[in-house]
Structure formats: C-alpha cells, structure tokens
C-alpha cells in the first residue's frame, strides 16, 4: 500500500477542518482529528537516528484511534497481551444489540453510552452466576458504527468457556444460550433508560407519554442476541481486534474524496455485493464525530476473573487449577521495532550498512517545516516520510 493511500483519512480530516475545528465540537474530537492530520509530520516532533556518516529523522506518530496506522499498532499490542492473561481455552463471543428506535437516545446521552460497558458486564456475570454459580473472564467491547458509518450502538462480549465455581473454586464449563441471555439484556437497557428519564437526566425529543410508549413497545419485541464460539483465545481476539482502537472506516474502502463528496465501499447484505455509499463532507464529519470516544474512555472493559481488582489474586490460581504454566507478558515493541514492522524501515542501520543509534529529539513544531534545531544538511539527512 502506497503512502498516498495510507493518508486518505488524514486528507479527509484536513479538507473538512472548517467543519469540526470549532468551539461547538467536543474537545476530544478536535484533538483526535488534529493530531491524526499531524501524524508522521514535523508538527509532532521526532527522533534523530545517526551513524558516523548519515542521519535520519523519524517523525512521531499521533497514537489516536481515528488514525489507521496508529490504531493498527495498538491493536496488535493488545492482541499479543490478551493471549497471556489466562490459560488457553475456547471463547464465547456474544453480540448484544438493541432496536434502532433506541439508538438516538444513546446518541444524545453519551454518559449512558459509556454505561453500556458495565451493563453488558453485569448481564454476563448475572447469567453465569445464575446458571452455574460461577465467575467468568469477561471482556466487553463497545461498537458504535454500522456498515454505512451510521450510529449503531451495540456490544461484543468475550466470555471464557471455563469459569471458576464460587462454592469450591473448581473449573466449570460455561455455555451461553441466546434465548436465556436476551431477556436479561433487554431488561437492563430498558431499565437504564427508564431510570434516567425518571431522574430527569435523559436528553430526549420525546414527550413523557411518547417515551413511555416507546419503552413498552421495544421491551415487548424480540431483540437480536448472537453467540459464536471460537476454539482459541487468539481466534477471538483477532476477530474483536477490528473493534479495538480502530477508525470506524478502513482506508481501503475509501473510493473517492472531493470537495463535494466522500465515497466509500459498503457491503450490501441483501444484494450480496459491494455498493458505494456517498456522504457530503459535512455529513461524513458529523457521522464520524459520534464514534470518537471522549477523553479517559477505554475501548474495552474487564469483569469477573479479569477485573483489575481480582486479576492478581485469581490469575495464578486459575493456571494452577488447569495445570498449565502462566505465559510471560510480551515485551512491548520498541519504537525502532515498531517502525521496522509497520513500514519495513530498519532504523538500526543505514542503506550502506552503517549502525544507527538515537542521537537526539526534535521538538514539536507548529509549522510544516523541519525545526531549525533539527535541520540537517540535505546530503546527509534521510527523512522517513519522504
């Protein structure tokens, strides 16, 4: 994939800057998009790698979720870490959705949107406790977009197929039934909305009677809950990685970007073929903003055996009960290793084979030119972004 193609999302952010870089936009959105534009440029500073005869400057990355390159790196690091947390076992991946009539309520109330993490974790823990009297390893992912980049809030929950029975601490096999989990999820969502409305903290365009009627109608209908079994932890985290620290649209789907339109490919399930989805630049940015999380909000939450307060107590016991040895936590890739894996550029040596080592830092620059303190003679400088 060429460099021009890799920058397609950044190009869209730059073209539509006057639409999102304003006071009425959420601060998290402005910061994320601005840094994504600056990713890999002198604006974020860089590191100087030098040998006896050559020097090269590698510009820093933005580390934002709306950046395709940075999102890919963080996803891979997370996937490597997850397979070492608990012993290898099958995983149940549960998808919890809600009727589209409820989506606008979560779109207007982002505080309730983030409550979906604890809601999904509580539902799964309640299910396992009721049916097995046990505690499970639960990971909850919030997914807010659909194929057309529309706002479609739902959860993906990863539950280990082996839990620990509370009575004696023995391992027990766990199976999640869709028909049994559905009423728990439906009751939890409707109760959350009703309580927020009663407390007067729910922003909605519905009148009192319209809200009550909608809650009753949606509670009585059938909600979609899907359960799929993966036979290894790696297979499950590889699938769920697409919802972790990734932009809501992959760059390879973008077909055309112009002053009056953004077009991208979408798979039509009814027609069973690819179709073009067209947005105006303003519509694209408006849709994108709904999927950018606020500051300090995480992409995945952990419950049960993986809860941060229990993890240090249960992890060793779990490995001992299953008679397996804990895997060491993978070492994070260094900056140079990440650059080599992502871009294929070896910072430890030059094109002539000379050894390179970090020799200094370039401060962040508000301009698009190389800071004076980092300027190097043209015949010796090797800019990775070139």
C-alpha positions in Angstrom: 0.0 0.0 0.0 1.5 3.3 -1.0 2.0 6.3 1.3 -0.6 8.4 -0.5 -3.3 5.8 0.1 -2.3 5.5 3.7 -3.1 9.2 4.2 -6.6 9.2 2.8 -8.3 9.6 6.2 -5.9 12.4 7.1 -6.7 14.1 3.8 -10.5 14.0 4.6 -9.8 15.4 8.1 -7.8 18.2 6.5 -10.3 19.1 3.8 -13.2 19.2 6.3 -11.2 21.1 9.0 -13.5 24.1 9.0 -16.5 21.8 9.8 -15.0 20.3 13.0 -12.3 22.7 14.3 -14.8 25.0 16.1 -15.8 25.7 19.7 -19.1 23.7 19.3 -17.2 20.5 18.6 -16.3 18.2 21.5 -12.7 18.7 22.7 -11.9 15.0 22.2 -13.0 15.2 18.6 -10.9 18.3 17.8 -7.8 16.9 19.5 -8.1 13.5 17.8 -8.6 14.8 14.3 -6.0 17.5 14.6 -3.3 15.0 15.8 -4.3 12.5 13.1 -3.5 15.2 10.5 -0.1 15.8 12.1 0.7 12.1 12.4 4.2 11.4 11.0 5.0 15.1 10.3 7.3 17.6 11.9 4.4 19.1 13.8 4.6 16.3 16.4 8.4 16.3 16.6 10.7 13.3 16.0 13.8 11.3 16.8 17.1 11.7 15.1 19.0 8.4 14.3 22.6 8.8 13.3 25.6 6.8 12.3 29.2 8.1 11.7 28.3 9.3 8.2 24.5 9.7 8.0 21.5 10.9 9.9 17.8 10.4 9.5 14.7 12.0 11.2 11.8 9.8 12.1 8.7 11.9 12.9 6.5 10.9 15.8 3.0 9.3 15.4 -0.2 10.7 16.9 -1.4 7.5 18.7 -5.1 8.4 18.1 -7.9 5.9 17.4 -9.0 7.7 14.3 -5.6 7.2 12.7 -5.4 3.9 10.8 -1.7 3.3 11.2 -1.6 4.0 15.0 -4.8 2.1 15.6 -3.3 -1.0 13.9 -0.2 -0.9 16.1 -2.1 -0.6 19.4 -4.5 -3.3 18.3 -1.6 -5.8 17.6 0.0 -5.0 21.0 -3.4 -5.6 22.8 -3.9 -8.9 20.9 -0.4 -10.2 22.0 -1.1 -9.3 25.6 -4.6 -10.9 25.8 -3.4 -14.4 25.0 -1.2 -14.4 28.1 -3.7 -13.2 30.6 -5.4 -16.6 31.3 -4.9 -20.2 30.2 -5.7 -21.1 26.6 -9.4 -22.0 26.3 -12.4 -21.7 23.9 -14.1 -18.3 23.9 -17.8 -17.4 23.6 -18.3 -14.1 21.7 -21.8 -12.6 22.4 -23.2 -9.8 20.3 -25.8 -7.7 22.2 -27.9 -5.3 20.0 -30.9 -3.1 20.6 -33.8 -1.9 18.3 -32.9 1.1 16.2 -35.7 3.1 17.9 -33.4 3.3 20.9 -30.2 4.4 19.1 -31.0 8.2 19.2 -31.3 8.1 23.0 -27.7 6.9 23.4 -26.5 9.2 20.7 -27.9 12.2 22.6 -26.7 10.9 26.0 -23.1 9.9 25.8 -22.9 9.2 29.6 -25.4 6.4 29.1 -23.5 5.2 26.1 -20.5 4.5 28.3 -22.7 2.8 30.8 -23.2 0.1 28.3 -19.9 -1.4 29.3 -21.0 -2.1 32.9 -24.4 -3.0 31.7 -23.1 -5.8 29.4 -20.6 -7.0 32.0 -23.3 -7.2 34.7 -25.6 -9.1 32.3 -22.9 -11.8 31.6 -21.9 -12.1 35.2 -25.5 -12.4 36.3 -26.1 -15.1 33.6 -23.0 -17.2 34.7 -23.9 -16.7 38.4 -27.5 -17.8 37.9 -26.9 -20.8 35.7 -23.5 -22.1 37.0 -22.9 -20.4 40.3 -19.5 -19.4 38.9 -17.4 -16.4 37.9 -16.2 -16.0 34.3 -13.5 -14.0 32.5 -15.4 -11.2 30.7 -14.2 -8.6 28.2 -16.7 -6.0 26.9 -16.2 -4.0 23.7 -18.4 -1.1 22.7 -19.1 -0.8 18.9 -20.9 2.3 17.7 -20.9 2.1 13.9 -22.6 0.2 11.2 -21.5 -0.6 7.7 -22.6 2.8 6.4 -20.8 4.5 9.3 -24.2 5.2 10.9 -24.6 5.4 14.7 -25.4 1.8 15.7 -24.5 1.1 19.4 -24.1 -2.5 20.4 -21.7 -4.7 22.4 -19.4 -7.5 21.7 -18.6 -9.5 24.8 -15.9 -12.2 25.1 -16.5 -14.8 27.8 -14.1 -17.6 28.6 -15.6 -21.0 28.1 -14.2 -22.1 31.5 -15.1 -20.3 34.8 -14.4 -20.9 38.5 -17.3 -22.2 40.6 -17.8 -19.9 43.6 -18.6 -22.7 46.1 -15.4 -24.7 45.7 -13.2 -22.8 43.2 -13.3 -25.7 40.7 -13.3 -25.1 37.0 -16.6 -25.4 35.2 -17.5 -25.3 31.5 -19.7 -22.4 30.5 -22.2 -22.2 27.7 -24.2 -19.1 26.8 -27.7 -19.6 25.4 -29.1 -16.8 23.3 -32.7 -17.2 24.5 -31.6 -17.1 28.1 -29.3 -14.0 27.7 -31.8 -12.0 25.6 -34.3 -11.1 28.4 -31.5 -10.1 30.8 -30.0 -7.7 28.2 -33.4 -6.2 27.2 -34.4 -5.6 30.8 -31.1 -4.0 31.7 -31.2 -1.5 28.7 -34.9 -0.5 29.2 -34.4 -0.2 33.0 -31.3 2.1 32.4 -33.3 4.4 30.1 -36.4 4.5 32.4 -34.4 5.3 35.5 -32.5 8.1 33.7 -35.8 9.5 32.4 -37.4 9.4 35.8 -34.4 11.2 37.3 -34.6 13.9 34.7 -31.1 13.3 33.3 -32.2 11.9 29.9 -32.0 14.2 27.0 -34.8 13.3 24.5 -37.1 14.9 22.0 -39.9 12.6 23.1 -42.7 13.7 25.3 -43.4 11.9 28.5 -46.2 9.7 27.0 -44.2 9.1 23.8 -41.2 7.9 25.8 -43.3 5.5 28.0 -45.0 4.1 24.9 -41.7 3.6 23.1 -40.1 1.8 26.1 -43.1 -0.5 26.4 -43.2 -1.3 22.7 -39.5 -2.0 22.4 -39.5 -4.1 25.6 -42.1 -6.4 24.2 -40.4 -7.1 20.9 -37.7 -9.6 20.2 -34.1 -8.3 20.4 -31.2 -9.8 18.5 -28.6 -11.6 20.5 -25.9 -13.8 18.8 -23.5 -16.2 20.3 -20.5 -17.6 18.5 -17.8 -20.0 19.8 -14.1 -19.6 19.0 -11.9 -22.5 19.7 -8.9 -20.4 20.8 -8.3 -17.1 22.6 -6.2 -15.9 19.6 -9.0 -16.5 17.1 -11.4 -14.5 19.3 -9.1 -11.5 19.9 -8.1 -11.5 16.2 -11.8 -11.0 15.4 -12.5 -8.5 18.1 -9.4 -6.5 17.3 -11.3 -4.9 14.5 -13.4 -3.0 17.1 -10.4 -2.0 19.3 -8.7 1.3 18.7 -9.6 1.4 15.1 -11.3 4.2 13.0 -14.9 3.5 12.0 -13.9 3.0 8.4 -10.9 1.2 6.9 -8.9 3.3 4.4 -9.0 0.7 1.7 -12.8 1.2 1.5 -12.5 4.8 0.6 -13.1 5.2 -3.2 -13.1 8.9 -3.8 -12.6 12.2 -1.9 -13.6 15.5 -3.4 -14.8 18.9 -2.3 -18.4 17.9 -2.5 -18.4 14.2 -1.6 -16.8 11.3 0.2 -17.5 7.9 -1.3 -16.6 4.5 0.1 -17.4 0.9 -0.5 -20.0 -0.9 1.6 -21.1 -4.5 1.6 -24.9 -4.8 0.9 -26.1 -7.9 2.7 -29.4 -8.0 0.7 -27.8 -7.6 -2.7 -24.7 -9.6 -1.6 -22.3 -7.2 -3.4 -20.3 -4.1 -2.8 -22.1 -0.7 -3.3 -20.9 2.9 -3.0 -22.0 4.9 0.0 -21.9 8.7 -0.6 -21.6 11.4 2.1 -21.2 15.1 1.8 -18.0 16.2 3.6 -20.1 17.8 6.3 -22.2 14.6 6.7 -19.1 12.4 6.8 -17.6 14.5 9.6 -20.9 14.6 11.5 -21.2 10.9 11.4 -17.5 10.4 12.3 -17.8 12.5 15.5 -20.3 10.2 17.1 -17.7 7.3 17.0 -14.9 9.2 18.7 -14.7 8.5 22.4 -14.3 11.1 25.0 -11.0 11.5 26.9 -10.2 8.8 29.5 -12.8 6.4 28.0 -11.4 3.0 27.3 -12.2 0.7 24.3 -12.6 -2.4 26.4 -13.6 -3.1 30.0 -12.8 -6.2 32.0 -15.1 -8.0 34.5 -15.2 -11.2 36.6 -11.9 -13.0 36.7 -10.3 -10.3 34.6 -11.5 -7.4 36.8 -8.4 -5.3 37.7 -9.1 -5.7 41.5 -9.3 -9.6 41.2 -6.8 -10.3 38.5 -3.7 -10.5 40.7 -5.5 -13.0 43.0 -7.3 -15.2 40.5 -4.8 -15.5 37.7 -2.2 -17.7 39.4 -5.0 -19.9 40.9 -6.6 -20.3 37.5 -3.4 -21.5 35.9 -2.7 -23.9 38.8 -6.2 -25.4 38.7 -5.9 -26.1 34.9 -2.3 -27.4 35.5 -0.7 -25.0 33.0 2.1 -22.6 33.3 1.5 -18.8 33.0 2.8 -17.2 29.9 5.1 -14.3 30.3 3.7 -10.9 29.4 5.0 -10.0 25.9 7.6 -7.3 25.8 6.3 -4.1 24.1 7.9 -3.4 20.8 10.4 -0.6 20.9 10.0 2.4 18.7 12.5 1.2 16.2 11.0 -2.3 16.1 7.5 -0.8 15.5 8.8 1.3 12.6 10.5 -1.7 11.1 7.4 -3.9 11.4 4.9 -1.3 10.2 7.0 0.5 7.4 9.8 -2.0 6.7 12.4 0.5 7.6 15.3 -0.6 9.8 16.4 2.3 12.0 19.4 0.4 13.4 21.3 0.7 10.1 21.7 2.9 7.1 21.3 1.9 3.4 25.1 1.5 3.4 25.0 -0.9 6.4 26.4 1.6 9.0 25.0 1.2 12.5 22.5 3.9 13.6 21.6 4.8 17.2 19.2 7.5 18.6 21.2 10.8 18.9 18.6 13.3 19.8 15.0 14.5 19.8 13.2 17.0 17.5 10.8 19.3 19.4 7.2 19.7 18.2 6.9 22.3 15.5 3.7 24.3 14.7 4.9 24.7 11.1 5.2 22.1 8.3 9.0 22.7 8.1 11.7 20.9 10.0 12.6 22.8 13.2 15.8 24.7 13.0 17.3 22.8 15.9 16.8 19.6 13.9 17.8 20.7 10.5 20.4 18.6 8.8 22.5 19.0 5.6 20.4 17.7 2.6 23.1 15.4 1.5 23.1 13.6 4.9 19.5 13.8 6.0 17.2 10.8 5.4 13.5 11.7 6.1 11.4 8.5 6.6 8.3 10.3 5.5 9.7 11.2 2.1 
